Amino acid sequence: MARKKKRKRKCYTRLGERIAALARRQWELGDVLGVSQQTISKKLRGETAILVADLEKLARHYKVHMAYFFEDWRP
């Protein structure tokens, strides 16, 4: 059976880069969001959606404004 190729989304990848800059380790992000390291990895690579609720939790935990995730955003 052929495996389905995972589609990366450019906007999620950009957010993933901003999120990765907040923490030293993926497990730290997993602890904050209450998900596994594997799920964090998928989010950072753009394979899984990054929810606004996730961004809110991260912003609160790392004491950054929500705008941090969208600075220098270009479509």
Secondary structure, DSSP 8 states (H G I E B T S, - for coil): ---------HHHHHHHHHHHTT-SSHHHHHHHHT--HHHHHHHHHTSS---HHHHHHHHHHHT--GGGGGTT---
